[in-house]
Amino acid sequence: MKKKRVITYGTFDMFHIGHLNLLNRLSELGDELIVAVSTDAFNAAKGKKTLIPYEQRVEIVRNIKCVNAVIAEENWEQKIEDILKHDINIFAMGSDWEGKFDFLKSHCEVLYLPRTEDVSTTELKIALNDFLKEHGAGFGV
């Protein structure tokens, strides 16, 4: 019987419970979960600064028990190629991306799952930055 494959994309910087919850829910949608982790170069092109280097983020995601494979996300345009190459049945993202990837519906099912309440990497970075500023240090978010 053909395996049902799910794919998602993300930076997964400062891995937190929201990331874990999303990956666990995504893995329940199929037999295999493929996670595309954004490279440092792609994040820089998006104007996004990561705290954890790409290789370490990949290693963290690869070691989550519900993840079957990790690939590199190097650009916005690769999604259709990834869907075809990996024989994807479901493309899924967090609800903060609602509607942004509907153009993929001609290739596979597209789902947007609810985010974990009160948790985001951006909020964590802001809180950490505020903490460091209070204590005489800081970094740009």
N, C-alpha and C positions, 0 to 999 in steps of 0.2 A: 504494500500500500504506500502511496506517495506521502511523504512527510509534509506537514503544514509548517511553512516557515514564516517567521515574523522578523521584521527589521525595524530598528529605530536609530536615531542619530542624536548626538549630543556632545557637549564638551566634557561633562562629568568632572569639573574642577571642584575641589573641596568636597569630595564625595560625601553625601549625607543621606538621611533616612528617606527623603523624598525621592532621591535617585533609586535607592533600594526598593522602595515601594513600587515605583513605576516599572522597574525591570521585572520584579516578581509578578506584577499584574500582566505585563506583556508576555511573559513566558507561559502563562496560563492560557493564552489565546492560540497556541500552536504547539508543535512538537520540538521546534528549534527556534532559538532566539539569537539573531545576529545583531551586534551593536557596532555602529560606526562611530568612532571617537574622533572628534575634530582635532586635526594636527595643530601644532603651535603656529605654523605658517598661515593656515586657513583662519585661525582665530585672529591673528595679527591683521590679516586682510579685512576682517570684519570689524576691526577696531576694538577687539576684545583682548584683554590681558589676563592670562591664566597665572595662578600661583604655583600650580603643580605641573611639571613638564609632561609633555605628551607621553613619553615612554612609561612614566610612572602611572599616569591616568589609565593607559592601556593595561598595564599589569594589574591595577586595582580592579578594573571592569572584568578582565579575563578571569579573575579568581572569584567572581560572584558565581555561586553554584548554578544559578538558573541560566547563565549565559553560555551559549554553545560555541560562539565564534566572535572575534573582534576584528574589524577592518578599519582602515583609515578613511576619515572623511577629509578630503583635500579641497573640495570645491562644491558650490551649490548645484552644479549641473550634473553631478555623477549619479544622482538618485535613480534615474530610469535605467542606466547601465547596471547599477548594483542590483536592482529588482530583477532584471533579466538574467544577469550572470548567476545570481544565487537562487533563482527560481522562487521568488518571494510571493507569498499569498496575501500577507497583511503588512502594510506600512503603518506604523503607529507612532504618535508623538504625544506629548503632554498637551492639555487643553489650551495652554497659552499660545499654541501654534494653530488654533482652530481656523480652518479654511485655507491656510497658506499652502497646503500640499494637495488640494483637491484635484489638481491637474494630473495627479498620478492615478486617479480612479480608473483610467482606461487600461492600466497595467496590473492593478491589484486592489484589494480592499484597503481603504484609508480610514483609520480610526484616530480619534483624539481622546485620550483618557484624562480624567480629572487629576489635577495636581494635588500633592499632599498639602493640606492647609498649613499656613504659617511657616513654611520652609522654602527658602530659595537661596541659591548660591549668591546672588546679588545682595540679598538681605544679610547674609553671613559676612560678606566682604565689607558692607557698610558698617555693620556692628563691630567687626574687628578693627576697621579703620578708626571708628569713633573711640574705641577702647585705647588704641595706640596713641591717638592724639591726646587723650586725657592723661596719658602717661609719658608724654614728651616725644613720641615717635609717630610715624604714620606712613602710609603709602597711598598712591592714587587708585581710586576705584573706577 
